[in-house]
Amino acid sequence: MGLVPLPRLRAQLVETSRRLHQNGWVANHDGNLSVRLTGNRLLITCTAVSKRDVDDACLLVVDLAGKVLEGRKKPFSELDLHLAAYRARPEVNAVLHAHPPYATAWGLCGAELAPVAMPELVVSLGARIPTVRRFLPKEADGVALVAAQAAAYDAMLLSGNGALALGDGLTQALLRMELVEHYARILTAARLVGDVAPLGEGELAKLLEARKKAGLGPKP
């Protein structure tokens, strides 16, 4: 992500927040968003506001320890999960957390979005969309679990708590969340029809090489 002027980035964060609500991926006060700023700071949404109603006054600036530097509202309680992702992936510039219904349902059952059977999914998201076991808010193990998966993958399901998508900016993170939900819907429908065959090892290797050449995935 190139350097985006702060006013434009603030507007983009507000727009992305409202997109989550428009897409039906959040309800009540669900969901949270963050984007990296220069100087080891993050621009984030606040807590206890519907993503439909987020405006510029709902945004805060925090440091990478979670300390509020700007803004009058309170940060969301799951900020530690975002911070864990940023620490694990220095090249990541945006993190979205939402509850897209189909993907959330898979995670609620403790199931992984598998098998990976579509080439587009591999190029965009890698060989897996892992599912992190259920953990309670503020549980220390949860932060470690998210960090471990964020180090290797661009999206994950959180059992009982929706999905997390990482990106080089808000647009990419939103597209990745969209793809996770789309694939969850496809797999749900496909399993009603019959068994889904995974991609072969050779196919997977070629697709992962294409992903690498496109500059996608964790950086060494």
SELOGU-464128 format. One record per residue: x, y, z of N, C-alpha, C in turn; residue in one letter. Coordinates in steps of 0.02 Angstrom, whole numbers, plus 50000, padded with zeros to 5 digits. Example, Ala and Ser with C-alpha at 12.3 -4.5 7.8 and 13.67 -1.06 7.14 Angstrom:
506604971650390506154977550390506604983550390A/506424988850354506844994750357506455000250394S/
This chain:
500424994050000500005000050000500435006250000M/500335010749952500705016949951500475021650006G/500825027150012500655032050063500005035450044L/499485034650084498835037650071498745043450118V/498545049250092498425055050136497935053150192P/498075055650252497675053650310496935055150302L/496725061050277496005062150269495675056950224P/496015055050170495735049950124495705043150159R/496215041650198496225035250233495675034850285L/495555040350320495005040550369494335039450334R/494245042650276493625041750239493555034650214A/494105031650193494085024750169493915019850226Q/494165021250286494005016950343493275017350360L/492995023450358492275024250370491875020450317V/492065021250253491715017950199491745010250205E/492335007650222492425000450229492004997850287T/491985001450341491564999550398490834998850377S/490595003750340489895003550318489784997950267R/490294996450228490234990850180490134984250217R/490474983350273490384977150312489654976450332L/489344981950352488644981650372488194980550312H/488324984150258487914983350197487934976150171Q/488504972950178488584966150153488254960950199N/488014963150257487704958450304488204954450343G/488804957050351489334953250385489414955250458W/489034960150481489054962250551488344964150572V/488224963750637487594965850667487744968750736A/487274972650761487364975750827488034979550827N/488484977950873489134981250876489694976850850H/489514971450814490014966850788490534970350744D/491114967250740491614969150692492074974750715G/492664974850687493144980150701493644980650645N/493914986550635494364987850579494964991850601L/495514990750569496114994650583496534995150520S/496925000650517497375001650461498005004950488V/498575003050461499215005450486499355012550460R/499615016750504499845023350487500605023450491L/500905028850472501625029550482501775030550556T/502395029250575502585030550644502325025450694G/502245019150673502015013950718501355015650752N/500895018050712500235019750737499705016250695R/499115015350724498545012450689497955017150693L/497565017350640496915020750640496395015250647L/495955015850697495485010350712494785013150722I/494295008550718493615010250737493545009650813T/493045012950839492925012750911492465006950929C/492355006050993491905000851017491195003451023T/490714998851026490015000351043489665004950995A/489845004550931489495008250879489385003550820V/488775003450793488634999350735489085001450678S/489334996550640489764998250584489385002350532K/488735002050533488325006250488488385013550507R/488495014950571488475021850596489165024850608D/489685021150592490365023750602490465029950559V/490725035250590490915041250554491605043450577D/491835049150553492515051250569492625052150644D/492115054050680492175055150752492255048550790A/492115042950756492165036250788492865033350781C/493315036850748493985034050735494475036350788L/494945031950803495475033350851496145031750820L/496665034750847497355033050830497665029950893V/497955024050884498285020650940498995018750919V/499415017450969500075014950952500065007250952D/500635004250938500644996950931500634993250998L/500564997151052500434994051117499704994751136A/499304998151092498594999051105498425005351142G/498905009651156498775015951191498445020951145K/497915024051168497555029051128497955035451124V/498095037651063498465043851051498005049551029L/497475047850992496995052750968496305049750969E/495805053850982495105051550981494805051551051G/494155052451053493805053051118493435046751138R/493355042051092492985036051109493455030451131K/493175024751148493575019251173493745014351116K/494345011451118494515006351067494114999951079P/494044995951027493684989651033494074984651074F/493724980051105494034975451153494494970351121S/494424969151056494824964151021495434967150986E/495624973051008496204976350977496824971950982L/496894968051036497474963751044497554958950985D/496994956750956497034952150899497324955650838L/497124961750827497404965650771498144966950783H/498324968850844499024970150859499454963950849L/499174958150867499534951850857499664950650782A/499174952150740499254951250668499784955950641A/499784962150662500284966950638500984965050661Y/501044962550722501704960550746501954954550706R/501504949950689501694943950653501864945450580A/501564950650552501644952250480501784959650471R/502404961650474502574968750467502344971850402P/502234967750350502024970450286501264971450282E/500894969050330500164969850331499984976850353V/499534980050316499334986950331498604987650350N/498214982250348497504982750368497274975950394A/496834976250444496534970250473495794971550482V/495384966850458494664967250466494424961150505L/493954962250550493634956850587492884957750579H/492544952650554491824952850543491524945950555A/490864945650548490504939350558490104937550496H/490424936650438490054934550379489704927850393P/489054927250380488664921550407488914914650388P/489054913350325489254906550305489934904750334Y/490414909250328491074907850355491044907050431A/490644911350463490574910950536490264904350556T/489794901850516489474895450532489974889750529A/490414889850480490934884750477491374884950538W/491594890850556492014891550614491654889650678G/491014891150682490614889450741490604881950752L/490634878250698490644870850702491364868250712C/491844872750716492534870650723492814867750660G/492494869250603492704866350539493154871150501A/493614868450464494034872450419493704872750351E/493804878250316493534878850248493944874450201L/493774868150201494154863250163493674858150133A/493874855050076494534855750046494594862150005P/495214864149994495354869649948495324866749878V/494824868949840494694865649776494644870449718A/494734876949730494684881849676495344885549668M/495614885849608496264889149596496284896349621P/495734900149610495734907249629495854908049703E/495594903449742495674903849815496404903249835L/496764898649802497464897549819497884903649802V/497784906449742498174912149722498044918149767V/497424919149787497254924949828497404923949902S/497294917849928497324916850000497824911550023L/498084907549977498554902449996498244895550001G/498624890950030498424883950031497874882350081A/497774886750130497274885350182496944891850205R/496344891050232496034896150274495934892750342I/496404893350386496384889550449495814891850495P/495624887550540495134889250591495474888950659T/495454894550694495744895050761495234892650812V/495444888550859494984885750908494644891350948R/494094889750978493724894651017494134897251076R/494104903651086494414906651146493984912551167F/494014914251231493614919651258493964926251249L/493584931851248493904938451243494424939451297P/494974942651277495534944151321495924938051345K/495774932151317496144926151335496834926451302E/497354925851342498034926551316498184921551261A/497934915451269498054910451217497774912551150D/497234916351151496924918551089497394922951048G/497734927451081498204931851047498764927751015V/499024922851052499554918551025499314914450966A/498704911950970498424907850916498344912050852L/498074918050860497984922450802498654924350772V/499144925950814499804927750789500114922150749A/500044916050773500344910250738500034909350669A/499374910050663499064909250598499174915250552Q/499194921250582499304927250541500004927150510A/500474924050543501154923650517501184919850451A/500694915250441500724910850383500154911850334A/499604914950356499004915150313498704922250313Y/498334923650259498034930250250497324930750276D/497024925250294496344925250321496264919150365A/495824919650414495694914050458494994914550486M/494724908850506494094908650543494264908350617L/493864911750657493924911450730493314907750755L/493414901850783492854897650804492394901450851S/491774902550829491284906150870491354913650867G/491804916150823491924923450823492094926050753N/491794923250702491854926150636492504924650600G/492754929750565493344928950523493784935050528A/494424934050514494924939350515495254939250446L/495324945150416495654945650351496194951050354A/496774949550325497334954150325497454956450254L/497734962450246497884964850179498404970250179G/498634971950118499114977450112498774984150117D/498124984050121497714989950130496994987850142G/496554992650153495864991050168495504987450111L/495654989550049495324986549992495494979049987T/496134977449992496324970349988496044966350046Q/496054969050106495774965450162495034964150153A/494674969150126493954968250114493834963050060L/494224963050007494144958049954494284951049981L/494774950450025494934943950053494364941450098R/494074945950137493494944050177492924941750132M/492824945350077492304943650029492424936650000E/493044935149983493204928649955493104923050005L/493284924250067493174919150120492424917550124V/492014922650127491294921450132491014918150069E/491254920250012491024917349948491194909949945H/491804908249965491994901149962491614897150014Y/491474900050072491074896550122490374894950095A/490094899650058489424898450029489464892949975R/489994893249934490074888149881490154881249911I/490584880649962490694874149993490064871450026L/489694875950057489064873850089488594870950037T/488534874249980488094871749927488364865349896A/489024865049885489324859249852489234852949894A/489284853649959489224847750002488514844850002R/488034848849982487354846349974487294842049912L/487744843249864487724839649800488144833249803V/488714833649835489154827849838489824829449869G/490304824949860490974825949887491354831049845D/491774834849878492184839849844492904837249842V/493174836749783493864834249775494364840049783A/494864839149825495364844449833495814844949772P/496144850549765496654851349713497214846349726L/497514843749674498064839149681498694842749704G/499174838949729499794842049755500164845849700E/500174843149640500504846549585500154853049567G/499494852749564499104858849549499224864149603E/499214861949665499304866549721499984869949718L/500494865949702501174868649698501224874049644A/500924872849586500944877749532500574884149551K/500014883349584499624889249604499994893249658L/500314889849704500694893349756501294897049726L/501584894149673502134897549639501874903849604E/501284903349574500974909249542500824914549594A/500604912449652500464917049707501104920749728R/501644916849734502284919749753502514924849701K/502464923249637502684927649584502264934049583K/501634933549606501204939449608501354943849670A/501824941649710502004945449769501514944849826G/501124939549826500614938549878500864933949932L/500564934349991500744929950045501264932950091G/501414929450146501904931950195502574933150164P/502894938550183503564940150158504084936850203K/504634934350174505154931050213505454935850265P/
